Amino acid sequence: MSTKKNIFLDIDGTLIDYAHNLPASAEEAISRARSNGHKLIISTGRSKPSIYPWLLEMGFDGLIAGEGAYVEYAGKVILESTIPQEHISRLYQYLNDRKVGFYEESNSGTFANRYFLSESARVFGVSEPAASAYLREAFASMTFDHESFHLDDNKLSFAMTPLISKAELEKEFGADFRIGVWNIFGKDPSFGDFAQKHLTKASAVAVLLEELNLDREDTFAFGDSSNDLAILQYCQTGVAMGNAEDEVKAVADYVTSDVTEDGIFNAFRQFNLI
């Protein structure tokens, strides 16, 4: 066991609050942990282009993106898995036929279809211009009104709608995708996603550890939502945020305070990382 740890950090609801703010205490914890020789790796459901540019510029040692579809360390791409063309083509057509608002999360950008802006405005309860401003703040690379799919998609996210049910989507696409639900404001789930079924954040950690010849016993994972379940259980120490879903807290080794109440800083101090 090494005294230097590999720390995997989710973004939304973990590092950053639901107003897109990085608490000053979290920034301090990251800086101090790196000064102590620990390696900090982002672990997010977002694809790389949809991550806040200012967050990437903070100098993390590595990145897991697209729910395990993309792995990068020290600027080197270790894993890049895209949705097979036959799968994304069928999914794209199915959702468009039902006028479901969605966006592709690819390695080259974040591409919303023609229904996503109006559906997001409906979900947020605001005008389309207001929804557009919010989405561009949350996903800087997002562009709208795309009418054809891309071949470098990691995953696809959509606005929940009464027009389709999760059960229907599971029946239609469950063989090829893992279908999850999530939120932006930290309230009831209002969005969903189609992730590559054989990939998780945990499987990405395993790939990274093997590539770098690192021990799993030297790992920490921090998260708050259902797509963090696997990584919190896989890593040696799984930490749930105080604002995490109950099922995430149930599998965690430790529950820290909320993201807005110095959760990252408090947990880093609890485990002597800073």
N, C-alpha and C positions, 0 to 999 in steps of 0.2 A: 504494500500500500504506500502510495506517495503522499507527501504533505501538500503537493500541488494538485488542485482539483480541476475537473472539467465541468463547467456549470452551464446548463442548457436552459435558456430563458424564453418563454412565450412572450408575445408582444401585447396584444389587446387584452386588457383586464389583468395583466400581470406586470409587465414593465410600464405600460401606458394606461392611463385611465380612459373612461369612455368619452371624455372631452378632448382626447388626443394629446394629453399632457404627460410628459415624463416628470414625475416628482423629483424635486431637487435631491431628496435623500437617496433615490434610486440611482441617480447619476453619480452621486458621491460614492455609493456602495460599489458601483461598477468600476470607477476609477481606482478606488482603494484595493479592490480585489485583484485587479490586473497588476497593480504595483506590488502586491504580495506574491505575484507569480502564478496566479490561477488563470486558466483559460476560459473565456466567456464566449458562448456560442448562442446566437439567436436560434430559436426553434419555433416556427410559426406555420399556421395554415396558409398564410398569404404566399403568393408567388413572389419571387424576388422583385420584379418591377412594381409591385403594389406595396412594398415596404417604404415607409417614410425615408426619403433621401437623407434627411438630417440624422436619422437613427443609424443608418449604414455608415455615415461619416464619423461616427463616434469611435470607430476602430475596433469592432468586435473581431475575435480571432477566427470565427467561422460562422457558418449559416446553414440552417436546415429550413427549407421553404417548401411550399406546396404540399404540406402534410406528408413530408418524407420523400417527395419526388425529386428534390434538388438538394445536393449537399456540396458545400464549398468550404475549404479551409485554407487559410493563409493565401487567399487569392487563387487557389487551384480548385477546379471543378472535379469533384470526386464521383458524384452521381448525378445523372440527368435523365429522368424517365418521363416520357411524354405519353399521352393517351393515344392508343392506336387509332388510325384514321377511321376504320370501320365503326369504332365505338363512338368517337366524337361526332362523326357524321350523322349517325342515327339519333343520338341524343339531341344534337343541335336542331334537327328537323322536327323531332317530337315536341320539343318545347316551343319552337316557333309556331308550329301548327296550332298550339293551344294558347298562343299569345302570352306566354310566360316571360316575364322580364328576367334576364340573366346576363352574366358576363363571364367571359373566358379569362382564366388566369394562366398566362403563357410566359415563356421565357423572354418574349420580345415585347410584351405590353399587357395591358388590361383592357379587354375589348367588350363593351356592352352592346347588346342587341337593341333593336328599335323600341322595344317595350320596357326596357329596364328603367329608364328615367321616369316615365309616368308611373310605373309600378312602385318605384322607390318613393315618389312623392305621395302616393296613396298610403304606403306603409308609415312614412314619417308624419303624415297629416299636414303637409306643407305644399306650397306651389312648386312647379317644376323648376323654375329658376333657383329657388331656395334649396331644393333637393340636389340640383346640379352643383351648387356651391359647396354643399356639405360633402357630396361624394368626391369632388375634386380635392377637398381637404383631406379626406380619409384615404383616398386612393389617387395619388398624384398623377399616375400614368394612365388613368382611365379615359377612354374616348368612347363616344356613343354612336348609335345607329349603324352598327356593323351588320352585314347581311350574309356573310359567309364565315365558315370556321377557319381556324388556324391549325397548323400541323405541329406546333410546339407547345400545346396546352398541357399544363400540369394538372389542372382541375377546372371545374366549372361551378360557379355559385349562382343562386337564383333567389328571387323574392318569393316568399311564401304567398300562396293565393288559394282561395276557395275552389279554383278551377281544377286543382289536382291535390291529391293527398300523398303523404309520405308512404302510406301502404301501397298505393298505386305505383309509385315510383320504384319502390322496393321490388314489386312483382315484375315490373317491366325491365328494370336495369340492375337489380341486385346481384346478378351473376358477374357483372363486370365492374361495378362501382360500389364503394362504401358511401352511403348517403347519410349526411349529418345535418343538424340544425344548429343555428347560432344567432347571435344578435349583435347589434352595434351599440345600443344604449345601455346594455347590462340588464335589460328587462326580459320579457317573454321572447322566445325565439321568433324572429320575423324573417329570417333568411335561411337558406339551406345550401348544401354543396354536394357535388359528386366528386369524390376523391378516388384515386386508383386503388382498387380493393386490396392489392397485395402489399401496399405501402402504408406505413405509419411513421410518426415521429420516432418511435422506438426502433423500427427497422433501420431508419436513417442513422440513428446513434450507433447501432451495431456495425453498420458499414463504415462509419467514421472511425470507430475504435479499432476495427480490424486494419484499416488503411494506415493508421498512425501507431499501431501496436500499443494501444493504451488499455488499461484495466478498467473494467466496469465498476469495480469497487471504489474508484476515484471519481465517480460521477454524481452530480446533483441535477435534478430537474425541477423547474418551477412552472406552475400552470394554474388555470382556473376553470377550464371548460372540458367538455367530453372528449375533444380531440387530444387532450393531454393525459387521458387515463393510461394509455399504453406506456408512454414515456415515464410517467411518474412511478409506474410499477416496475419498469425495466431498470431504471437507474438505481444506484445504491441508495440514494436518499431522495425521496419525492416530497416536494413541498407544495402544498396548496395555499393559494391566497385566501385571505379571510372572506373575500367576495366570491369565492369559487362555488360552483354548483355542489350540492350535497354529495352526489356520487363521486366527485373528485376528492372532496375532503375525506370520504370514507376509505379511499385507497392510499391516501398520503401518509407518509411517516411523520409529518409535522404540518400543522396549520399555522401560518403566520397571520399578521393583521392585513386589513384591506389594502389594495393598491394605493388608495388615497390616504392611508394612515401609516405610511412608511413600511409597507409590508416587505419589500425587498431588503431594505436596510436592516430591519429588525431580524429577519431570517439569516442574513449574512453574518450579523453579529452573534446570533444564537449559535451558529456552527463555526465560529472563529475563523470565518473567511476574511474578515476585516478586523 
